């Protein structure tokens, strides 16, 4: 019996040693060697190069792409839920992870390497995200907890990312998921009595309006489950830091904790008053060539989303930074006018002839419109409109159908069609500038109220693939 027992102990010990050796080999196989705190993984792409893969529909990463970035946002405060945001020198990306207390392993300042093969690049409300497949709404799904270590490898700690300093009117899609700083920020007067979130949890999120000395727009969006949800917002002026995000065409900032607003203690600044919202018909013809949209849209011109047959829709942000025709980011944009479709990206960027345009996505497809708000047509008749409708991205396979409509009064709920002549579609692999003529008959003769005229896509795009980059230019009104 003693001999058998001794043999059993020896055999069990051998099995234990074998298990330890196998486990040790497996760890060595799974985890690359480290050097100066970072794993020995060759980075094959920048985050900007990853973003460039997105053309409006989810993209499954099928090659051995390796990215690296520093965590700029984690779940420690509760304002980010089951996600981290990383940034390299070119861009930032949101990574959806189905785990809690992610900050214990991937805190702000830690470098993270992403083995992206098998992940999906998609968007929620236009904000780019990495996930593990998509749901029925084509939004990225969180990476299952058991698979996180297959895709993420932690690196060195305590790295510092310097925020990009911007004014509100400089915010645009290329800064999404990046750490930014607004130097002269202050909470709008109407929101200075609020807290960042709703401590009662009656609202899941609270949006706080922010202004600076420009006409740009921004809200701080905070989860009511954040540990600082009950903290009152600052009433002063100063530096505001956070992660810039977008939702459709709205500019949003996610703060990590109250340290991001700690410098908003100075005297409040006077805010630039918005321009007049009315177009006055003084001398016929009246031309809008949009060549000055690097700074502002022309007086009385707005861009809107969510418009319907009975509603003007939402006054929407315009991103004034010049972009290429093939730019797939959601929203209203500053494009080169389609005068020469052989222009390369650099020529487009330097072109002085500009056009106001829009790129639709699944989250902002129908109801996008270019709106002209006219003070009145008192003493005027036979109003007509001419413009160029431009399809700018020849790679776009979907088709958008446009219409011209008009209404009167401060808050119109009924729109009538103008009689438009010309090709009223964009996309379908075309790069073209079509001349459109619109006759309103006597429908707008001698109107003492406001007159709204809009160029609108009321329905969804048709077809599959990329949605168009659509633009308007050289809008001209004539009357007697």
PLY file of the C-alpha trace (Angstrom):
ply
format ascii 1.0
element vertex 480
property float x
property float y
property float z
element edge 479
property int vertex1
property int vertex2
end_header
0.00 0.00 0.00
2.81 2.42 0.87
4.54 1.67 -2.41
1.36 2.27 -4.38
0.80 5.52 -2.50
4.36 6.65 -3.25
3.90 5.86 -6.95
0.63 7.79 -6.95
2.28 10.84 -5.41
5.13 10.68 -7.92
2.69 10.35 -10.81
0.54 13.25 -9.53
3.62 15.40 -9.14
4.67 14.65 -12.69
1.22 15.62 -13.97
1.37 18.88 -12.00
4.79 19.76 -13.45
3.56 18.96 -16.96
0.52 21.20 -16.46
2.75 24.03 -15.25
5.05 23.66 -18.24
2.11 23.63 -20.66
0.57 26.67 -18.98
3.89 28.48 -19.12
4.29 27.67 -22.81
0.76 28.83 -23.53
1.34 32.19 -21.82
4.54 32.70 -23.81
2.67 31.89 -27.01
-0.26 34.23 -26.28
1.69 37.20 -25.01
4.48 38.75 -27.10
7.73 39.70 -25.38
7.88 43.19 -23.90
10.43 45.95 -24.42
10.37 49.23 -22.46
6.88 48.42 -21.23
5.38 47.78 -24.68
4.77 44.44 -26.36
6.95 43.56 -29.32
4.14 44.02 -31.84
4.71 45.74 -35.15
2.12 48.48 -35.71
0.89 48.23 -39.31
-1.63 51.08 -39.53
-2.57 54.38 -37.93
-6.01 55.03 -36.53
-6.60 57.54 -39.33
-5.89 54.77 -41.84
-8.39 52.57 -40.02
-11.03 55.31 -40.17
-10.46 55.72 -43.91
-11.78 52.17 -44.44
-15.28 53.27 -43.44
-17.37 54.26 -46.45
-20.79 54.43 -44.82
-21.31 50.72 -44.10
-19.68 48.41 -41.51
-16.27 46.98 -42.46
-14.98 43.63 -41.19
-11.20 43.77 -40.72
-9.82 40.69 -42.52
-6.08 41.44 -42.65
-3.51 41.33 -39.85
-3.89 45.00 -38.95
-2.24 46.13 -35.74
-3.00 49.55 -34.25
-1.67 51.28 -31.18
-2.92 54.24 -29.17
-3.05 55.70 -25.70
-6.23 55.43 -23.64
-7.82 58.87 -23.30
-11.16 57.68 -21.90
-12.09 54.78 -19.61
-15.02 53.75 -17.40
-13.61 54.85 -14.06
-16.06 57.72 -13.49
-19.00 55.91 -15.09
-19.42 58.48 -17.85
-18.17 55.97 -20.42
-19.89 52.59 -20.24
-18.24 49.38 -21.42
-15.84 51.11 -23.75
-12.46 52.76 -23.97
-11.27 55.48 -26.33
-7.71 55.43 -27.64
-5.79 57.98 -29.67
-2.56 57.99 -31.66
-0.88 60.95 -33.38
-3.38 60.82 -36.26
-6.85 60.13 -34.85
-8.92 58.41 -32.17
-11.26 55.42 -32.02
-13.91 54.14 -29.62
-13.67 50.41 -28.76
-16.80 48.68 -27.49
-16.02 46.06 -24.80
-18.53 43.87 -22.94
-16.83 44.15 -19.56
-16.95 46.24 -16.41
-14.11 47.98 -14.53
-12.09 48.14 -17.73
-10.01 50.93 -16.19
-8.32 48.41 -13.88
-6.47 46.98 -16.88
-6.70 49.80 -19.43
-6.68 53.10 -17.51
-6.21 56.54 -19.03
-2.57 56.89 -20.05
-1.94 53.24 -20.85
-0.82 52.39 -24.35
-2.94 49.69 -25.97
-2.19 47.59 -29.03
-5.18 46.40 -31.07
-4.94 43.24 -33.14
-7.85 44.29 -35.32
-8.34 41.23 -37.52
-11.85 39.93 -36.82
-13.16 43.24 -35.45
-15.72 45.38 -37.27
-15.45 49.12 -37.91
-18.85 50.79 -37.85
-20.65 53.87 -36.61
-23.34 54.90 -34.16
-24.91 58.24 -35.01
-21.92 58.89 -37.25
-19.35 58.24 -34.48
-16.82 55.60 -35.55
-16.48 52.55 -33.29
-14.72 49.18 -33.26
-16.74 46.17 -32.15
-17.30 42.47 -32.68
-19.79 42.37 -35.53
-22.90 44.57 -35.79
-26.53 44.41 -34.71
-29.65 44.73 -36.87
-29.13 48.50 -37.00
-25.58 48.00 -38.34
-24.09 49.36 -35.11
-20.97 47.71 -33.65
-21.57 45.10 -30.95
-19.35 44.96 -27.86
-16.41 42.54 -27.91
-17.34 39.61 -25.59
-15.36 39.64 -22.36
-13.82 36.21 -23.09
-12.37 37.54 -26.36
-11.03 40.91 -25.23
-7.50 39.60 -24.59
-7.49 38.14 -28.11
-7.70 41.64 -29.57
-6.20 44.00 -26.94
-2.67 43.92 -25.56
-1.70 46.39 -22.86
1.53 48.37 -23.07
3.33 51.08 -21.14
1.53 53.22 -18.56
1.37 56.93 -17.70
1.57 58.18 -21.27
0.34 61.75 -21.74
-1.84 62.85 -24.66
-1.87 66.60 -25.28
-5.37 67.86 -26.17
-5.88 69.52 -29.54
-6.76 73.17 -28.88
-9.77 74.32 -30.92
-12.54 76.89 -30.97
-16.09 75.60 -31.26
-16.41 76.61 -34.89
-13.31 74.53 -35.73
-14.79 71.23 -34.57
-15.33 68.71 -37.35
-15.42 64.98 -37.91
-11.68 64.45 -38.22
-11.33 65.21 -34.49
-13.93 62.65 -33.40
-12.79 60.38 -30.54
-9.85 62.71 -29.83
-8.97 64.69 -26.72
-9.66 68.36 -27.38
-9.47 71.59 -25.39
-11.79 74.59 -25.80
-9.83 77.49 -24.35
-12.57 80.09 -23.78
-15.54 77.91 -22.94
-18.49 78.72 -20.74
-21.84 77.13 -19.99
-24.77 78.91 -21.63
-26.67 81.06 -19.14
-29.80 78.91 -19.33
-27.86 75.83 -18.10
-25.70 77.39 -15.35
-28.10 76.25 -12.61
-27.96 72.60 -13.68
-25.89 69.60 -12.61
-23.92 67.54 -15.11
-26.29 64.58 -14.86
-29.63 63.79 -13.29
-29.02 62.33 -9.79
-32.61 61.01 -9.74
-31.87 58.99 -12.90
-35.05 60.39 -14.46
-32.95 61.17 -17.53
-30.26 58.76 -18.63
-28.17 61.62 -20.03
-28.07 65.39 -19.60
-26.79 67.82 -22.23
-25.23 71.12 -21.12
-24.83 73.87 -23.72
-21.36 75.33 -24.25
-20.36 78.54 -26.01
-17.17 80.47 -26.67
-16.40 83.61 -28.67
-17.37 81.93 -31.97
-20.72 80.89 -33.37
-19.91 77.17 -33.12
-22.11 74.85 -31.06
-21.31 72.12 -28.52
-22.93 70.26 -25.63
-21.33 68.41 -22.73
-23.22 65.11 -22.64
-23.04 63.28 -19.32
-24.46 59.98 -18.09
-26.63 60.26 -15.02
-24.74 57.20 -13.72
-21.42 59.08 -13.70
-20.02 59.55 -10.21
-20.07 63.33 -10.73
-23.64 63.48 -12.09
-24.81 65.55 -9.10
-22.04 68.13 -9.40
-23.14 71.61 -10.43
-21.75 72.86 -13.72
-19.18 75.70 -13.61
-20.51 79.22 -14.10
-17.25 80.81 -15.24
-15.11 80.89 -18.35
-11.94 78.94 -19.07
-10.39 75.78 -20.46
-12.71 72.85 -21.12
-11.17 69.47 -21.93
-12.87 66.30 -23.08
-13.35 63.69 -25.77
-15.01 65.13 -28.86
-17.83 63.00 -30.21
-20.61 63.46 -32.72
-24.19 62.28 -32.87
-25.55 62.76 -36.35
-24.48 66.37 -36.98
-24.45 67.49 -33.33
-21.14 68.30 -31.63
-20.75 66.65 -28.22
-18.02 66.53 -25.59
-17.58 63.75 -23.04
-15.67 64.80 -19.94
-13.83 62.10 -18.00
-14.36 63.71 -14.57
-14.66 67.18 -13.05
-10.94 67.83 -13.54
-11.78 68.44 -17.19
-13.78 71.56 -16.19
-11.66 72.67 -13.22
-10.25 75.70 -15.06
-13.65 77.17 -15.98
-13.47 79.70 -13.15
-12.68 82.99 -14.91
-14.90 85.93 -15.77
-17.48 85.15 -18.43
-16.87 86.41 -21.96
-19.32 88.24 -24.15
-20.51 85.79 -26.77
-20.63 86.57 -30.47
-24.22 87.25 -31.40
-25.57 85.04 -34.18
-26.13 86.75 -37.50
-29.53 87.84 -38.71
-31.57 84.88 -39.88
-33.32 86.65 -42.75
-32.50 87.13 -46.40
-33.67 90.49 -47.71
-34.62 90.64 -51.37
-33.22 94.05 -52.26
-31.85 93.92 -55.80
-32.58 91.21 -58.36
-30.73 88.95 -59.01
-29.45 87.81 -55.60
-26.61 85.25 -55.76
-25.23 82.86 -53.14
-21.93 81.41 -54.40
-20.79 79.93 -51.03
-17.17 80.92 -51.63
-16.98 82.40 -48.11
-18.14 79.33 -46.19
-14.71 78.78 -44.63
-15.98 81.12 -41.92
-19.80 81.21 -41.95
-22.77 80.19 -44.00
-24.43 83.15 -45.74
-26.98 85.10 -43.76
-30.35 83.39 -43.85
-29.01 80.02 -45.02
-29.26 77.03 -42.69
-28.76 73.30 -42.99
-31.20 70.93 -41.37
-31.76 67.27 -40.57
-34.89 65.37 -39.60
-37.12 67.48 -41.85
-40.52 66.06 -42.79
-43.40 67.02 -45.02
-44.78 69.08 -42.13
-41.62 70.27 -40.37
-38.50 72.31 -41.10
-36.52 69.81 -39.02
-33.55 70.46 -36.76
-31.14 73.33 -37.29
-27.94 71.34 -37.72
-24.23 72.04 -37.32
-22.18 72.90 -40.40
-18.55 71.77 -40.42
-16.61 74.48 -42.17
-13.24 72.72 -42.52
-12.58 71.88 -46.17
-12.97 68.19 -47.00
-12.49 66.03 -50.07
-15.45 64.88 -52.19
-14.99 61.27 -51.06
-15.05 62.18 -47.34
-17.48 59.70 -45.76
-18.02 61.45 -42.43
-21.61 62.30 -41.65
-22.89 65.85 -41.97
-22.99 69.12 -43.86
-19.63 70.13 -45.29
-17.45 72.58 -47.16
-16.66 70.99 -50.54
-14.87 72.25 -53.62
-17.49 73.09 -56.23
-17.83 70.52 -59.00
-16.32 72.61 -61.77
-13.63 70.10 -62.76
-14.06 66.49 -61.70
-10.43 65.65 -62.50
-9.28 67.60 -59.41
-7.23 65.55 -56.96
-7.64 65.91 -53.17
-5.01 68.63 -52.86
-6.54 70.67 -55.68
-9.98 70.29 -54.12
-8.66 71.55 -50.80
-7.09 74.63 -52.41
-10.01 75.46 -54.69
-11.50 78.91 -54.07
-14.83 77.98 -55.69
-16.72 76.28 -52.84
-20.08 74.54 -52.49
-22.15 73.61 -49.44
-22.82 69.88 -49.34
-23.90 66.91 -47.27
-22.94 63.28 -46.82
-25.80 61.10 -45.66
-25.48 57.95 -43.56
-27.96 55.42 -42.26
-28.53 57.50 -39.12
-29.15 60.75 -41.03
-30.55 59.86 -44.40
-34.00 61.27 -45.17
-34.93 64.81 -44.21
-31.63 66.56 -44.94
-32.14 69.99 -46.44
-30.60 73.32 -47.42
-32.94 76.08 -46.25
-33.24 79.72 -47.36
-35.15 81.94 -44.94
-36.43 85.09 -46.69
-37.74 88.02 -44.65
-40.71 88.58 -46.97
-41.59 89.16 -50.62
-43.61 92.31 -50.04
-44.01 94.21 -53.32
-42.35 91.44 -55.31
-43.72 88.82 -57.67
-42.68 86.06 -60.07
-39.91 84.73 -57.76
-37.65 82.20 -59.46
-34.64 80.19 -58.33
-31.67 78.69 -60.17
-28.86 76.56 -58.72
-26.35 73.84 -59.43
-27.06 70.42 -57.92
-23.78 68.54 -57.75
-22.99 64.85 -57.36
-19.36 64.91 -56.24
-18.22 61.39 -55.35
-18.13 59.11 -58.40
-17.60 56.05 -56.14
-21.01 56.49 -54.49
-23.41 53.83 -55.71
-26.62 54.90 -53.95
-28.97 57.53 -55.33
-30.48 60.52 -53.52
-33.58 62.22 -54.93
-34.07 65.91 -54.21
-37.01 68.31 -54.38
-37.57 72.05 -53.94
-40.38 73.13 -51.63
-41.63 76.35 -50.08
-43.72 77.50 -47.13
-44.63 80.73 -45.37
-44.93 81.87 -41.75
-42.69 81.60 -38.70
-43.24 77.90 -38.03
-44.58 76.36 -41.22
-46.28 72.97 -41.09
-47.26 72.68 -44.73
-44.92 72.80 -47.73
-45.70 73.10 -51.40
-43.54 71.92 -54.31
-41.86 74.34 -56.67
-41.73 73.39 -60.33
-38.14 72.22 -60.80
-36.56 71.60 -64.19
-33.37 69.55 -64.42
-31.95 66.28 -63.07
-32.83 66.18 -59.35
-30.73 63.17 -58.31
-27.19 62.68 -57.02
-25.08 59.56 -56.66
-25.40 56.43 -58.81
-21.67 56.61 -59.68
-21.98 60.05 -61.26
-19.76 63.10 -60.94
-21.80 65.90 -62.43
-23.06 69.44 -61.87
-26.66 69.81 -63.04
-28.33 73.18 -63.64
-31.72 73.38 -61.92
-34.42 76.01 -62.55
-37.36 76.44 -60.19
-40.56 78.37 -60.85
-42.85 79.16 -57.91
-45.58 80.63 -60.12
-47.54 83.24 -58.18
-47.33 81.21 -54.94
-44.82 83.59 -53.39
-46.05 86.88 -54.78
-46.30 89.76 -52.27
-45.97 87.69 -49.06
-45.63 89.82 -45.92
-44.56 86.83 -43.75
-41.33 84.87 -43.76
-40.76 82.66 -46.78
-38.88 79.38 -46.48
-37.47 77.69 -49.57
-35.70 74.38 -49.14
-33.80 71.91 -51.28
-34.62 68.64 -49.56
-34.28 64.88 -49.72
-37.43 63.64 -48.01
-36.98 59.93 -48.71
-34.21 57.42 -48.10
-31.48 56.81 -50.64
-31.98 53.91 -53.03
-29.57 51.14 -53.92
-26.69 49.73 -51.91
-23.18 50.78 -51.02
-21.89 54.30 -50.38
-24.24 57.26 -50.13
-23.48 60.34 -52.25
-21.66 63.54 -51.45
-24.30 66.01 -52.65
-23.80 69.76 -52.91
-25.44 72.95 -54.10
-23.73 76.00 -55.57
-24.50 79.33 -57.26
-28.03 79.65 -55.89
-29.66 82.64 -57.53
-33.02 84.28 -56.88
-34.72 86.60 -59.38
-38.02 88.49 -59.16
-40.00 91.35 -60.57
0 1
1 2
2 3
3 4
4 5
5 6
6 7
7 8
8 9
9 10
10 11
11 12
12 13
13 14
14 15
15 16
16 17
17 18
18 19
19 20
20 21
21 22
22 23
23 24
24 25
25 26
26 27
27 28
28 29
29 30
30 31
31 32
32 33
33 34
34 35
35 36
36 37
37 38
38 39
39 40
40 41
41 42
42 43
43 44
44 45
45 46
46 47
47 48
48 49
49 50
50 51
51 52
52 53
53 54
54 55
55 56
56 57
57 58
58 59
59 60
60 61
61 62
62 63
63 64
64 65
65 66
66 67
67 68
68 69
69 70
70 71
71 72
72 73
73 74
74 75
75 76
76 77
77 78
78 79
79 80
80 81
81 82
82 83
83 84
84 85
85 86
86 87
87 88
88 89
89 90
90 91
91 92
92 93
93 94
94 95
95 96
96 97
97 98
98 99
99 100
100 101
101 102
102 103
103 104
104 105
105 106
106 107
107 108
108 109
109 110
110 111
111 112
112 113
113 114
114 115
115 116
116 117
117 118
118 119
119 120
120 121
121 122
122 123
123 124
124 125
125 126
126 127
127 128
128 129
129 130
130 131
131 132
132 133
133 134
134 135
135 136
136 137
137 138
138 139
139 140
140 141
141 142
142 143
143 144
144 145
145 146
146 147
147 148
148 149
149 150
150 151
151 152
152 153
153 154
154 155
155 156
156 157
157 158
158 159
159 160
160 161
161 162
162 163
163 164
164 165
165 166
166 167
167 168
168 169
169 170
170 171
171 172
172 173
173 174
174 175
175 176
176 177
177 178
178 179
179 180
180 181
181 182
182 183
183 184
184 185
185 186
186 187
187 188
188 189
189 190
190 191
191 192
192 193
193 194
194 195
195 196
196 197
197 198
198 199
199 200
200 201
201 202
202 203
203 204
204 205
205 206
206 207
207 208
208 209
209 210
210 211
211 212
212 213
213 214
214 215
215 216
216 217
217 218
218 219
219 220
220 221
221 222
222 223
223 224
224 225
225 226
226 227
227 228
228 229
229 230
230 231
231 232
232 233
233 234
234 235
235 236
236 237
237 238
238 239
239 240
240 241
241 242
242 243
243 244
244 245
245 246
246 247
247 248
248 249
249 250
250 251
251 252
252 253
253 254
254 255
255 256
256 257
257 258
258 259
259 260
260 261
261 262
262 263
263 264
264 265
265 266
266 267
267 268
268 269
269 270
270 271
271 272
272 273
273 274
274 275
275 276
276 277
277 278
278 279
279 280
280 281
281 282
282 283
283 284
284 285
285 286
286 287
287 288
288 289
289 290
290 291
291 292
292 293
293 294
294 295
295 296
296 297
297 298
298 299
299 300
300 301
301 302
302 303
303 304
304 305
305 306
306 307
307 308
308 309
309 310
310 311
311 312
312 313
313 314
314 315
315 316
316 317
317 318
318 319
319 320
320 321
321 322
322 323
323 324
324 325
325 326
326 327
327 328
328 329
329 330
330 331
331 332
332 333
333 334
334 335
335 336
336 337
337 338
338 339
339 340
340 341
341 342
342 343
343 344
344 345
345 346
346 347
347 348
348 349
349 350
350 351
351 352
352 353
353 354
354 355
355 356
356 357
357 358
358 359
359 360
360 361
361 362
362 363
363 364
364 365
365 366
366 367
367 368
368 369
369 370
370 371
371 372
372 373
373 374
374 375
375 376
376 377
377 378
378 379
379 380
380 381
381 382
382 383
383 384
384 385
385 386
386 387
387 388
388 389
389 390
390 391
391 392
392 393
393 394
394 395
395 396
396 397
397 398
398 399
399 400
400 401
401 402
402 403
403 404
404 405
405 406
406 407
407 408
408 409
409 410
410 411
411 412
412 413
413 414
414 415
415 416
416 417
417 418
418 419
419 420
420 421
421 422
422 423
423 424
424 425
425 426
426 427
427 428
428 429
429 430
430 431
431 432
432 433
433 434
434 435
435 436
436 437
437 438
438 439
439 440
440 441
441 442
442 443
443 444
444 445
445 446
446 447
447 448
448 449
449 450
450 451
451 452
452 453
453 454
454 455
455 456
456 457
457 458
458 459
459 460
460 461
461 462
462 463
463 464
464 465
465 466
466 467
467 468
468 469
469 470
470 471
471 472
472 473
473 474
474 475
475 476
476 477
477 478
478 479
